Amino acid sequence: MYLVIAAALFGLGLYGLLQRRTFIGMLISAELILCAASLNFMAFNRFLAPDPVVGQMFAIFIMGLAAAEAAIALSIIIAVYRNFKSIDTDVPVELEG
């Protein structure tokens, strides 16, 4: 059941990453993908590994990675908004240089 939920989260995240046109939507979709990976680590650790600390360490590492990714992505989104007055992904594609 855990793997089915993780696969659904990953599928939703991948679909959102490919379909969203704004940076905020893409950021939320990337967070869903990281949640699915964390859930997979916890599920495999629960049923396959004798030591419960290993999966928890991976989950904490993924949470830290997600926090760093969110901070960097939000700073990029703010910089793009200040320059182009839009967070649509089509506008920065037209950059030259």
N, CA, C and O atoms as a DFTB+ gen file, in Angstrom:
388 C
 N C O
     1  1       0.816      -1.189       0.000
     2  2       0.000       0.000       0.000
     3  2       0.871       1.269       0.000
     4  3       0.541       2.256      -0.657
     5  1       1.988       1.227       0.747
     6  2       2.876       2.385       0.792
     7  2       3.451       2.687      -0.590
     8  3       3.549       3.845      -0.994
     9  1       3.825       1.641      -1.300
    10  2       4.417       1.841      -2.621
    11  2       3.401       2.367      -3.623
    12  3       3.757       3.128      -4.523
    13  1       2.157       1.976      -3.480
    14  2       1.110       2.477      -4.367
    15  2       0.894       3.970      -4.117
    16  3       0.756       4.749      -5.059
    17  1       0.866       4.358      -2.856
    18  2       0.700       5.780      -2.525
    19  2       1.903       6.575      -3.019
    20  3       1.741       7.672      -3.553
    21  1       3.111       6.031      -2.847
    22  2       4.311       6.721      -3.319
    23  2       4.312       6.825      -4.841
    24  3       4.718       7.850      -5.388
    25  1       3.864       5.782      -5.528
    26  2       3.794       5.838      -6.991
    27  2       2.767       6.878      -7.445
    28  3       2.988       7.578      -8.433
    29  1       1.653       6.979      -6.729
    30  2       0.649       7.988      -7.068
    31  2       1.195       9.393      -6.843
    32  3       0.976      10.282      -7.666
    33  1       1.903       9.601      -5.739
    34  2       2.515      10.906      -5.490
    35  2       3.540      11.248      -6.559
    36  3       3.594      12.378      -7.045
    37  1       4.350      10.262      -6.921
    38  2       5.361      10.496      -7.951
    39  2       4.707      10.808      -9.296
    40  3       5.157      11.699     -10.016
    41  1       3.656      10.082      -9.629
    42  2       2.947      10.330     -10.880
    43  2       2.317      11.714     -10.919
    44  3       2.398      12.410     -11.931
    45  1       1.688      12.114      -9.815
    46  2       1.113      13.459      -9.739
    47  2       2.193      14.540      -9.847
    48  3       2.008      15.557     -10.516
    49  1       3.310      14.302      -9.183
    50  2       4.403      15.268      -9.249
    51  2       4.991      15.374     -10.641
    52  3       5.272      16.476     -11.112
    53  1       5.180      14.249     -11.304
    54  2       5.724      14.262     -12.656
    55  2       4.754      14.916     -13.632
    56  3       5.166      15.694     -14.493
    57  1       3.467      14.605     -13.502
    58  2       2.453      15.223     -14.349
    59  2       2.417      16.737     -14.128
    60  3       2.352      17.509     -15.085
    61  1       2.461      17.149     -12.876
    62  2       2.450      18.572     -12.579
    63  2       3.697      19.275     -13.069
    64  3       3.628      20.419     -13.518
    65  1       4.840      18.606     -12.990
    66  2       6.093      19.195     -13.447
    67  2       6.073      19.412     -14.955
    68  3       6.616      20.399     -15.453
    69  1       5.450      18.494     -15.675
    70  2       5.403      18.608     -17.128
    71  2       4.289      19.533     -17.619
    72  3       4.414      20.121     -18.693
    73  1       3.212      19.673     -16.860
    74  2       2.051      20.424     -17.318
    75  2       2.009      21.863     -16.823
    76  3       1.407      22.707     -17.488
    77  1       2.610      22.174     -15.705
    78  2       2.503      23.520     -15.129
    79  2       3.284      24.529     -15.954
    80  3       4.338      24.225     -16.511
    81  1       2.744      25.728     -16.015
    82  2       3.397      26.787     -16.774
    83  2       4.046      27.824     -15.859
    84  3       4.784      28.684     -16.338
    85  1       3.789      27.760     -14.572
    86  2       4.383      28.722     -13.657
    87  2       5.437      28.030     -12.795
    88  3       5.400      26.818     -12.582
    89  1       6.371      28.835     -12.310
    90  2       7.448      28.280     -11.494
    91  2       6.949      27.750     -10.158
    92  3       7.488      26.769      -9.647
    93  1       5.934      28.379      -9.587
    94  2       5.406      27.933      -8.296
    95  2       4.784      26.549      -8.429
    96  3       5.005      25.689      -7.576
    97  1       4.021      26.326      -9.473
    98  2       3.430      25.007      -9.707
    99  2       4.492      23.942      -9.923
   100  3       4.350      22.808      -9.463
   101  1       5.552      24.311     -10.625
   102  2       6.641      23.360     -10.846
   103  2       7.366      23.050      -9.540
   104  3       7.795      21.916      -9.324
   105  1       7.505      24.039      -8.675
   106  2       8.153      23.838      -7.382
   107  2       7.325      22.892      -6.504
   108  3       7.878      22.007      -5.851
   109  1       6.017      23.076      -6.491
   110  2       5.145      22.200      -5.709
   111  2       5.201      20.778      -6.249
   112  3       5.193      19.820      -5.476
   113  1       5.256      20.634      -7.550
   114  2       5.345      19.301      -8.158
   115  2       6.666      18.622      -7.819
   116  3       6.701      17.414      -7.585
   117  1       7.742      19.383      -7.792
   118  2       9.036      18.810      -7.406
   119  2       9.008      18.360      -5.945
   120  3       9.618      17.349      -5.598
   121  1       8.316      19.091      -5.104
   122  2       8.176      18.691      -3.699
   123  2       7.389      17.383      -3.586
   124  3       7.703      16.547      -2.739
   125  1       6.376      17.200      -4.426
   126  2       5.633      15.936      -4.427
   127  2       6.526      14.767      -4.820
   128  3       6.415      13.683      -4.248
   129  1       7.402      14.975      -5.781
   130  2       8.327      13.918      -6.194
   131  2       9.268      13.565      -5.051
   132  3       9.543      12.388      -4.815
   133  1       9.764      14.574      -4.341
   134  2      10.644      14.297      -3.203
   135  2       9.899      13.602      -2.069
   136  3      10.480      12.766      -1.377
   137  1       8.631      13.928      -1.865
   138  2       7.822      13.233      -0.859
   139  2       7.645      11.765      -1.224
   140  3       7.690      10.895      -0.355
   141  1       7.445      11.494      -2.502
   142  2       7.302      10.108      -2.954
   143  2       8.589       9.330      -2.721
   144  3       8.541       8.175      -2.299
   145  1       9.732       9.940      -2.989
   146  2      11.004       9.276      -2.748
   147  2      11.210       8.996      -1.261
   148  3      11.683       7.924      -0.884
   149  1      10.856       9.954      -0.430
   150  2      10.984       9.773       1.018
   151  2      10.076       8.656       1.515
   152  3      10.480       7.845       2.348
   153  1       8.860       8.615       1.007
   154  2       7.931       7.553       1.396
   155  2       8.428       6.186       0.950
   156  3       8.255       5.205       1.673
   157  1       9.039       6.102      -0.225
   158  2       9.618       4.842      -0.684
   159  2      10.749       4.387       0.232
   160  3      10.822       3.212       0.592
   161  1      11.625       5.306       0.608
   162  2      12.712       4.942       1.520
   163  2      12.173       4.422       2.846
   164  3      12.670       3.428       3.375
   165  1      11.170       5.083       3.377
   166  2      10.597       4.649       4.651
   167  2       9.901       3.294       4.518
   168  3      10.002       2.463       5.421
   169  1       9.201       3.059       3.416
   170  2       8.504       1.781       3.226
   171  2       9.487       0.635       3.063
   172  3       9.324      -0.416       3.682
   173  1      10.510       0.831       2.232
   174  2      11.496      -0.232       2.060
   175  2      12.265      -0.490       3.349
   176  3      12.602      -1.634       3.652
   177  1      12.541       0.553       4.102
   178  2      13.225       0.362       5.371
   179  2      12.346      -0.390       6.354
   180  3      12.841      -1.222       7.115
   181  1      11.075      -0.116       6.350
   182  2      10.151      -0.770       7.288
   183  2      10.070      -2.268       7.048
   184  3      10.003      -3.047       7.999
   185  1      10.074      -2.679       5.781
   186  2       9.859      -4.084       5.483
   187  2      11.123      -4.865       5.142
   188  3      11.088      -6.095       5.181
   189  1      12.218      -4.225       4.816
   190  2      13.403      -4.958       4.380
   191  2      14.612      -4.807       5.286
   192  3      15.402      -5.744       5.408
   193  1      14.777      -3.671       5.918
   194  2      15.983      -3.431       6.716
   195  2      15.710      -3.714       8.195
   196  3      14.638      -3.386       8.704
   197  1      16.671      -4.316       8.877
   198  2      16.464      -4.590      10.298
   199  2      16.601      -3.346      11.181
   200  3      16.027      -3.295      12.269
   201  1      17.355      -2.349      10.722
   202  2      17.589      -1.148      11.521
   203  2      16.664      -0.021      11.048
   204  3      16.786       0.413       9.902
   205  1      15.753       0.462      11.878
   206  2      14.813       1.504      11.427
   207  2      15.440       2.878      11.239
   208  3      14.813       3.769      10.666
   209  1      16.662       3.060      11.710
   210  2      17.286       4.381      11.649
   211  2      17.709       4.741      10.220
   212  3      17.748       5.920       9.868
   213  1      18.021       3.748       9.405
   214  2      18.538       4.017       8.062
   215  2      17.498       4.749       7.207
   216  3      17.822       5.762       6.587
   217  1      16.283       4.266       7.164
   218  2      15.239       4.926       6.382
   219  2      14.907       6.300       6.911
   220  3      14.611       7.215       6.142
   221  1      14.954       6.448       8.227
   222  2      14.673       7.746       8.821
   223  2      15.767       8.750       8.479
   224  3      15.487       9.931       8.272
   225  1      17.007       8.284       8.421
   226  2      18.111       9.170       8.037
   227  2      17.956       9.632       6.595
   228  3      18.189      10.801       6.288
   229  1      17.565       8.721       5.708
   230  2      17.335       9.096       4.316
   231  2      16.185      10.098       4.221
   232  3      16.267      11.067       3.466
   233  1      15.126       9.870       4.977
   234  2      13.975      10.781       4.943
   235  2      14.369      12.171       5.445
   236  3      13.944      13.174       4.871
   237  1      15.164      12.244       6.496
   238  2      15.616      13.536       7.015
   239  2      16.530      14.231       6.012
   240  3      16.457      15.448       5.844
   241  1      17.388      13.465       5.347
   242  2      18.256      14.032       4.315
   243  2      17.417      14.591       3.165
   244  3      17.707      15.676       2.661
   245  1      16.389      13.867       2.750
   246  2      15.516      14.338       1.670
   247  2      14.761      15.585       2.103
   248  3      14.554      16.490       1.294
   249  1      14.345      15.650       3.361
   250  2      13.660      16.852       3.852
   251  2      14.587      18.066       3.818
   252  3      14.164      19.163       3.453
   253  1      15.836      17.872       4.194
   254  2      16.810      18.966       4.119
   255  2      17.078      19.388       2.690
   256  3      17.196      20.578       2.397
   257  1      17.175      18.413       1.800
   258  2      17.365      18.700       0.388
   259  2      16.171      19.460      -0.187
   260  3      16.348      20.382      -0.983
   261  1      14.967      19.081       0.210
   262  2      13.756      19.762      -0.259
   263  2      13.709      21.198       0.262
   264  3      13.290      22.104      -0.458
   265  1      14.131      21.407       1.494
   266  2      14.139      22.764       2.045
   267  2      15.147      23.646       1.312
   268  3      14.857      24.803       1.010
   269  1      16.325      23.104       1.026
   270  2      17.325      23.875       0.288
   271  2      16.845      24.162      -1.133
   272  3      17.043      25.262      -1.648
   273  1      16.222      23.184      -1.756
   274  2      15.694      23.364      -3.115
   275  2      14.603      24.419      -3.129
   276  3      14.546      25.237      -4.047
   277  1      13.741      24.414      -2.130
   278  2      12.666      25.406      -2.066
   279  2      13.231      26.808      -1.862
   280  3      12.751      27.759      -2.478
   281  1      14.228      26.948      -1.019
   282  2      14.813      28.270      -0.771
   283  2      15.481      28.824      -2.022
   284  3      15.306      29.996      -2.355
   285  1      16.240      27.992      -2.712
   286  2      16.922      28.445      -3.925
   287  2      15.912      28.741      -5.029
   288  3      16.024      29.751      -5.725
   289  1      14.927      27.859      -5.186
   290  2      13.924      28.058      -6.237
   291  2      13.106      29.309      -5.984
   292  3      12.813      30.048      -6.924
   293  1      12.730      29.566      -4.746
   294  2      11.956      30.780      -4.455
   295  2      12.778      32.045      -4.693
   296  3      12.235      33.059      -5.131
   297  1      14.082      31.997      -4.411
   298  2      14.908      33.178      -4.693
   299  2      15.032      33.401      -6.201
   300  3      15.053      34.545      -6.655
   301  1      15.114      32.326      -6.975
   302  2      15.150      32.460      -8.436
   303  2      13.817      33.000      -8.947
   304  3      13.788      33.852      -9.835
   305  1      12.721      32.508      -8.391
   306  2      11.395      32.973      -8.811
   307  2      11.239      34.465      -8.519
   308  3      10.695      35.200      -9.343
   309  1      11.706      34.914      -7.368
   310  2      11.618      36.336      -7.025
   311  2      12.469      37.169      -7.988
   312  3      12.046      38.244      -8.413
   313  1      13.669      36.678      -8.334
   314  2      14.517      37.414      -9.274
   315  2      13.881      37.483     -10.660
   316  3      13.942      38.525     -11.312
   317  1      13.280      36.402     -11.114
   318  2      12.606      36.407     -12.418
   319  2      11.412      37.347     -12.382
   320  3      11.175      38.075     -13.346
   321  1      10.657      37.348     -11.293
   322  2       9.494      38.235     -11.197
   323  2       9.912      39.703     -11.194
   324  3       9.251      40.541     -11.807
   325  1      11.001      40.010     -10.511
   326  2      11.460      41.397     -10.481
   327  2      11.900      41.881     -11.860
   328  3      11.705      43.047     -12.205
   329  1      12.496      40.983     -12.649
   330  2      12.975      41.393     -13.965
   331  2      11.893      41.389     -15.038
   332  3      11.883      42.259     -15.909
   333  1      10.978      40.416     -14.986
   334  2      10.015      40.248     -16.071
   335  2       8.571      40.542     -15.673
   336  3       7.694      40.549     -16.536
   337  1       8.302      40.784     -14.395
   338  2       6.954      41.041     -13.880
   339  2       5.982      39.901     -14.186
   340  3       4.782      40.124     -14.348
   341  1       6.512      38.679     -14.261
   342  2       5.695      37.490     -14.512
   343  2       6.450      36.266     -14.010
   344  3       7.681      36.234     -14.034
   345  1       5.703      35.256     -13.554
   346  2       6.351      34.005     -13.159
   347  2       6.032      32.903     -14.151
   348  3       6.227      31.722     -13.864
   349  1       5.540      33.291     -15.322
   350  2       5.262      32.331     -16.379
   351  2       6.589      31.831     -16.950
   352  3       7.535      32.605     -17.095
   353  1       6.659      30.551     -17.272
   354  2       7.928      29.962     -17.732
   355  2       8.267      30.335     -19.164
   356  3       9.401      30.121     -19.591
   357  1       7.334      30.882     -19.916
   358  2       7.613      31.241     -21.310
   359  2       8.424      32.527     -21.423
   360  3       9.143      32.715     -22.404
   361  1       8.322      33.403     -20.447
   362  2       8.986      34.705     -20.529
   363  2      10.514      34.579     -20.430
   364  3      11.196      35.150     -21.281
   365  1      11.098      33.872     -19.451
   366  2      12.563      33.808     -19.377
   367  2      13.200      32.992     -20.509
   368  3      14.413      33.065     -20.701
   369  1      12.421      32.229     -21.251
   370  2      12.971      31.458     -22.369
   371  2      13.496      32.388     -23.455
   372  3      14.398      32.026     -24.211
   373  1      12.930      33.581     -23.525
   374  2      13.301      34.528     -24.558
   375  2      14.583      35.314     -24.241
   376  3      14.916      36.265     -24.948
   377  1      15.293      34.923     -23.193
   378  2      16.520      35.618     -22.835
   379  2      17.587      35.438     -23.926
   380  3      17.666      34.388     -24.563
   381  1      18.369      36.435     -24.119
   382  2      19.473      36.356     -25.073
   383  2      20.779      36.408     -24.307
   384  3      20.877      37.068     -23.273
   385  1      21.793      35.703     -24.822
   386  2      23.111      35.780     -24.225
   387  2      23.419      34.613     -23.475
   388  3      24.504      34.516     -22.902
